[in-house]
């Protein structure tokens, strides 16, 4: 209330309403798996070899996916990371987008956000490749392929370091190894699909062996078992509120996961991995918050909102620019028509970079892609 309002500023009446930073989803496949889903638009998994760090998710992003506007209007999502799927041990580069309508994915990219590397462990890669009588077909096979690939990346980096130091003929470029060299140099952030606590611990050991850091484990159903390890390694956990039990490695989930991680001081956040769930991440946090409080874990509403905004911003390397409402940051703001932790509330207005992109009371401020407009009927063609 004591903020000095500059002369001529655009004012919005927020009496009786709630204002928050824009929601950030650290794990999405919008654009790569557009909705409605069809085989012709299914472009999220390059499931041709267990190690495909050469592919980039941004090269599959279809900006006309109506999921983007649904996430904006129904969920207040202003930023999201698009990841390749988890069929591969090394799935490729991820890209961080601002949830703005554009004709090209370049028009959506978050300015200056670091790339990510999607990795996976557990059942998915061993199922995809083991069924085809190819390695890996076991968890130990997963780690063997991982380590062999990191050895190649370390050798590739040594060649380039030698060239930078001594000159001569430059090494031949390898786009797969360039991505992994970026990880080893700390320029590309590792986002690792992993469910079981024991596997996450193994991956942390492997990261130390090869000199990289795991920025975040995604899904992380058993993260509560190793909250201390995650905190000690500076690794975040991106989790669901209560989505578990759908395969063996996701069996041991508990609804108190987020609360236990928060109490331990670990970096924790909600994520969707789903074109419908991304529209209700505020409700997912409300469920996790209720579960924590029922278990006697004191979490304030303000702390719970860090699971939706500033913590995912930290995991994406963009917390200096978005994720909270502070002077000098991007104007990524949501005005809710009620308490955002209520199932009866929804975004009334959404701003990205200070521009109003959605207004529930103005039909002209509801992004609609060409796909949703559809084809003209025969009688409409002039």
MARVOVEX-249768 format. One line per 3 residues: number of its first residue (from 1); their letters; for each residue z, x, y of C-alpha. Coordinates in Angstrom, 2 decimals, padded with zeros to 5 digits. Each point is the difference from the previous one (the first is absolute). Example, Ala and Ser with C-alpha at 12.3 -4.5 7.8 and 13.67 -1.06 7.14 Angstrom:
MARVOVEX-249768
1	as	007.80/012.30/-004.50  -000.66/001.37/003.44
***
This chain:
MARVOVEX-249768
1	xxx	000.00/000.00/000.00  000.46/002.94/002.40  -003.53/001.35/-000.57
4	xxx	-001.90/000.40/003.25  -003.14/-002.13/-000.17  -002.96/001.57/001.84
7	xxx	-001.70/-002.12/002.64  -002.93/-001.99/-001.37  001.11/000.36/-003.62
10	xxx	-001.09/-002.66/-002.49  003.12/-001.98/-000.93  000.60/-001.97/-003.20
13	xxx	002.74/-002.60/-000.34  001.99/001.00/-003.06  003.04/-002.21/000.44
16	xxx	001.37/-001.04/-003.39  -002.45/002.28/-001.80  000.14/003.43/-001.63
19	xxx	-001.93/003.15/000.89  -000.51/002.91/-002.40  -002.19/003.04/-000.49
22	xxx	-003.16/-000.75/-001.94  000.35/000.00/-003.78  -001.40/003.09/-001.76
25	xxx	-001.13/-000.15/-003.64  -000.04/003.43/-001.60  -001.82/-001.21/-003.14
28	xxx	-003.03/-002.26/000.26  -003.45/-000.28/-001.56  -001.52/-002.38/002.56
31	xxx	-003.64/000.76/000.58  -000.25/001.95/-003.28  000.97/-003.03/-002.08
34	xxx	-001.05/-002.80/002.38  000.97/-003.61/-000.51  -001.38/-002.07/-001.56
37	xxx	-000.42/002.66/-002.67  -003.37/000.58/-001.60  -001.32/002.82/-002.18
40	xxx	-002.58/000.78/002.64  002.72/000.71/002.58  002.51/001.70/-002.33
43	xxx	000.00/003.54/001.40  003.58/001.27/-000.25  000.00/002.06/-003.21
46	xxx	-002.42/002.84/-000.74  001.07/-000.10/-003.65  -002.45/002.61/-001.25
49	xxx	002.36/002.96/-000.42  003.78/000.44/000.23  -000.27/002.29/003.04
52	xxx	-002.18/-001.34/002.85  001.50/001.42/003.21  -003.55/000.22/001.33
55	xxx	-000.27/-003.76/000.69  001.24/-001.57/003.24  001.26/-003.61/000.17
58	xxx	-001.54/-000.44/003.46  -003.48/000.24/-001.50  000.65/-003.24/-001.89
61	xxx	001.65/-001.97/002.83  -001.86/-003.25/000.77  001.11/-001.01/003.51
64	xxx	-001.00/-003.64/-000.59  002.75/-000.52/-002.58  001.76/-003.21/001.17
67	xxx	003.24/001.51/-001.29  000.29/002.02/003.20  000.18/-003.07/002.24
70	xxx	002.36/-001.76/-002.44  002.36/002.98/000.10  -000.08/-000.03/003.79
73	xxx	000.45/-003.73/000.53  002.42/-000.84/-002.82  001.88/003.28/-000.37
76	xxx	-000.06/001.73/003.38  -001.49/003.12/-001.63  -001.34/002.36/002.65
79	xxx	-000.48/003.20/-002.05  -000.75/000.56/-003.69  -000.83/002.85/-002.33
82	xxx	-002.98/-000.60/-002.30  000.36/001.89/-003.27  -002.29/000.54/-002.97
85	xxx	001.20/-001.66/-003.17  002.28/001.54/-002.63  -002.37/000.48/-002.94
88	xxx	-000.13/003.71/000.79  002.62/002.74/000.14  -001.70/001.05/003.23
91	xxx	-001.51/-003.18/001.45  -001.39/001.45/003.23  000.75/-000.08/003.69
94	xxx	001.65/-002.96/001.69  -000.66/-001.11/003.57  002.28/-001.62/002.59
97	xxx	-001.53/-002.88/001.94  001.03/-002.07/002.97  -000.45/-003.66/-000.84
100	xxx	-002.71/-000.60/002.58  -003.32/-001.67/-000.67  -002.91/002.47/000.12
103	xxx	-003.52/000.28/-001.36  000.78/003.33/-001.69  003.03/001.60/-001.60
106	xxx	-000.24/002.74/002.64  000.78/-002.68/002.58  003.20/-000.86/-001.90
109	xxx	001.38/003.48/-000.68  003.39/000.83/001.48  -000.68/002.77/002.54
112	xxx	001.27/003.36/-001.23  001.84/-001.34/-003.06  000.13/002.57/-002.82
115	xxx	-001.86/-000.72/-003.21  001.93/-000.70/-003.17  -000.63/000.96/-003.61
118	xxx	000.51/-002.76/-002.56  001.48/001.27/-003.26  001.23/-001.97/-003.01
121	xxx	002.18/000.61/-003.00  000.99/-002.02/-003.02  -001.82/-002.74/-001.86
124	xxx	-003.10/-000.56/002.11  -001.80/003.35/-000.37  001.02/000.47/-003.64
127	xxx	-001.23/-003.51/-000.80  -003.30/000.34/001.84  -000.96/003.36/-001.48
130	xxx	001.89/-000.06/-003.30  -001.90/-003.15/-001.01  -003.22/001.97/000.38
133	xxx	001.22/002.89/-002.18  000.27/002.22/003.06  002.93/001.91/001.45
136	xxx	002.52/-001.10/001.09  001.28/-002.45/-002.57  003.72/000.79/000.36
139	xxx	002.46/000.70/002.80  000.05/003.69/-000.93  -003.79/-000.10/000.18
142	xxx	000.28/-001.44/003.51  002.11/002.90/001.21  -002.18/002.57/-001.77
145	xxx	-003.11/-001.23/001.82  001.95/-000.14/003.28  001.19/003.60/-000.30
148	xxx	-003.40/001.32/-001.04  -001.56/-001.70/003.01  002.60/001.43/002.39
151	xxx	-000.66/003.48/-001.43  -003.69/-000.40/000.90  000.98/-001.15/003.48
154	xxx	002.31/002.98/000.52  -002.79/002.37/-001.07  -002.44/-001.75/002.37
157	xxx	002.44/000.43/002.88  000.46/003.71/-000.79  -003.78/000.50/000.24
160	xxx	-000.14/-001.66/003.41  003.08/001.90/001.23  -001.67/003.24/-001.07
163	xxx	-003.20/-000.99/001.81  001.90/-000.93/003.18  001.80/003.35/-000.10
166	xxx	-002.82/002.36/-001.01  -003.21/-001.91/000.73  -003.12/000.47/-002.10
169	xxx	-001.81/-002.71/-001.91  001.91/-003.32/000.20  001.00/-001.63/-003.29
172	xxx	-002.08/-002.93/-001.22  001.39/-003.28/001.30  001.60/-002.38/-002.52
175	xxx	000.85/-003.38/001.53  002.58/-000.75/-002.71  001.81/003.29/000.52
178	xxx	-000.21/-000.41/003.79  002.19/-003.08/-000.26  002.54/001.78/-002.21
181	xxx	-000.04/003.06/002.26  000.82/-002.37/002.85  003.06/-001.13/-001.96
184	xxx	001.10/003.58/-000.69  -000.41/000.80/003.70  002.18/-002.99/000.95
187	xxx	-002.85/-001.86/001.75  -000.45/-002.82/-002.55  002.96/-002.12/-001.17
190	xxx	000.60/-000.78/-003.68  000.56/-003.66/-000.90  000.84/-000.20/-003.70
193	xxx	-000.15/-003.20/-002.11  003.00/000.34/-002.34  002.47/-002.43/-001.57
196	xxx	002.52/001.87/-002.15  002.78/002.17/001.39  -000.50/002.75/-002.58
199	xxx	-003.70/000.28/000.87  000.70/000.12/003.72  002.42/002.88/-000.66
202	xxx	-002.69/001.85/-002.01  -002.49/-000.46/002.85  002.54/001.39/002.48
205	xxx	000.37/003.08/-002.24  -003.79/000.37/-000.15  -000.22/-000.26/003.79
208	xxx	002.46/002.89/000.31  -001.98/002.04/-002.51  -003.21/-000.27/002.04
211	xxx	001.49/-000.10/003.48  -000.77/-003.51/001.22  002.19/-002.96/000.94
214	xxx	-000.10/-003.56/-001.29  000.10/-002.15/003.13  000.67/-003.25/-001.86
217	xxx	000.19/-001.50/-003.47  -001.63/-003.42/-000.07  001.25/-002.91/-002.12
220	xxx	002.99/002.20/-000.97  001.66/-002.75/-002.04  002.69/002.41/-001.23
223	xxx	000.49/001.84/003.30  003.60/-001.23/000.19  000.84/002.28/-002.94
226	xxx	-000.95/003.14/001.94  000.81/-000.97/003.57  001.81/003.32/000.48
229	xxx	-003.01/002.02/-001.20  -002.35/-001.89/002.30  002.27/000.59/002.97
232	xxx	000.42/003.71/-000.82  -003.77/000.48/-000.25  -000.85/-002.02/003.10
235	xxx	-002.14/-002.35/-002.09  -000.29/-003.68/000.88  -000.09/-002.94/-002.42
238	xxx	-002.42/-002.88/000.63  001.10/-002.90/-002.18  -000.25/-003.74/-000.63
241	xxx	002.84/-002.47/000.41  -000.09/-001.48/-003.51  -003.36/000.74/-001.63
244	xxx	000.71/001.70/-003.31  -000.02/-000.45/-003.77  -003.78/-000.44/-000.31
247	xxx	-000.40/003.16/-002.13  002.37/002.38/-001.75  000.32/002.55/002.80
250	xxx	000.89/-002.78/002.45  002.58/-001.57/-002.31  003.21/001.40/001.52
253	xxx	-000.33/-001.44/003.50  002.88/-001.53/001.94  -000.01/-002.10/003.19
256	xxx	002.58/002.33/001.58  -002.43/002.96/-000.01  -000.60/000.00/003.75
259	xxx	003.67/-000.50/000.82  001.20/002.82/-002.25  -002.57/002.40/001.46
262	xxx	001.01/-000.99/003.53  003.69/000.56/-000.79  -000.82/003.46/-001.41
265	xxx	-001.76/000.98/003.22  -003.43/000.30/-001.57  -003.24/-000.89/001.80
268	xxx	-000.99/-003.40/-001.36  -002.53/-002.71/000.85  -001.69/-003.14/-001.29
271	xxx	-003.68/-000.01/-000.99  -002.47/-002.55/-001.32  -002.76/001.37/-002.30
274	xxx	-001.28/-003.57/000.17  -002.30/-002.01/002.28  002.42/-002.93/-000.01
277	xxx	003.26/001.93/000.12  -001.12/001.83/003.15  000.16/-003.36/001.79
280	xxx	003.71/-000.43/-000.76  001.62/003.45/000.16  002.63/-001.37/002.38
283	xxx	001.04/-002.51/-002.69  000.04/002.76/-002.63  002.45/001.96/002.13
286	xxx	002.09/-003.17/000.46  000.30/-000.28/-003.81  001.00/003.66/-000.35
289	xxx	002.48/-000.33/002.87  001.63/-003.03/-001.63  000.24/001.83/-003.34
292	xxx	001.66/002.99/001.64  002.57/-002.15/001.77  000.78/-001.95/-003.16
295	xxx	000.75/003.36/-001.64  002.40/000.94/002.79  -002.37/002.46/001.68
298	xxx	000.23/-000.44/003.74  -003.46/000.11/001.56  -000.59/-001.32/003.51
301	xxx	-003.10/-001.90/001.04  -000.92/002.96/002.21  000.24/002.43/-002.93
304	xxx	-002.07/-002.32/-002.18  -002.78/-000.05/002.60  -000.34/003.79/-000.40
307	xxx	-001.35/-000.83/-003.48  -002.92/-001.77/001.69  -000.88/002.26/002.92
310	xxx	001.48/003.39/000.90  000.53/001.25/-003.57  -003.58/-000.69/-001.10
313	xxx	-001.11/001.58/003.29  001.95/003.13/-000.96  -001.59/000.04/-003.45
316	xxx	-003.44/-000.20/001.61  000.69/002.73/002.55  -000.42/-002.36/002.97
319	xxx	003.62/-000.74/000.99  -000.47/001.77/003.33  -002.58/-002.62/000.98
322	xxx	001.01/-003.31/-001.62  002.67/-001.66/-002.13  002.50/-000.77/002.76
325	xxx	000.07/-001.50/003.48  000.50/003.00/002.27  -001.61/001.17/003.25
328	xxx	-003.05/002.14/-000.62  -000.81/-001.47/-003.41  -002.97/-002.21/-000.87
331	xxx	000.52/-003.65/000.86  000.08/-001.27/-003.60  002.15/-003.10/000.41
334	xxx	000.62/-003.32/-001.75  001.53/-003.07/001.61  001.40/-002.27/-002.73
337	xxx	000.66/-003.70/000.55  003.36/000.36/-001.77  002.14/002.46/-001.92
340	xxx	-002.58/002.10/-001.89  002.28/000.10/-003.04  -000.40/-003.76/-000.38
343	xxx	-002.71/-001.54/-002.17  -000.54/-002.52/002.79  -001.03/002.63/002.56
346	xxx	-003.40/001.52/000.63  -001.67/002.17/002.65  -000.75/-001.87/003.20
349	xxx	-001.74/002.90/001.73  -001.01/003.49/-001.14  -000.93/002.93/002.22
352	xxx	-001.59/003.27/-001.15  -000.21/002.85/002.51  001.18/-002.52/002.57
355	xxx	-002.97/-002.32/-000.59  000.74/-003.53/-001.21  -001.96/-000.41/-003.22
358	xxx	001.60/-003.19/-001.27  001.45/-003.12/001.61  000.88/-002.89/-002.30
361	xxx	-000.51/-002.42/002.90  -003.45/001.30/000.96  -002.80/-000.46/-002.57
364	xxx	-002.07/002.59/001.86  002.60/002.66/-000.76  -000.21/-000.15/-003.78
367	xxx	-002.22/002.77/-001.40  -002.73/-001.37/-002.26  -002.38/002.35/-001.83
370	xxx	-003.70/-000.62/-000.53  000.78/-000.63/-003.68  002.25/-002.93/000.92
373	xxx	-002.60/-001.47/002.35  -002.30/-000.27/-003.01  -003.75/-000.65/-000.10
376	xxx	-001.72/-002.61/002.18  -001.12/-003.16/-001.77  -003.67/-000.86/-000.26
379	xxx	000.27/-002.53/002.79  001.70/002.56/002.27  -002.86/002.48/-000.04
382	x	-002.22/-000.28/003.09
***
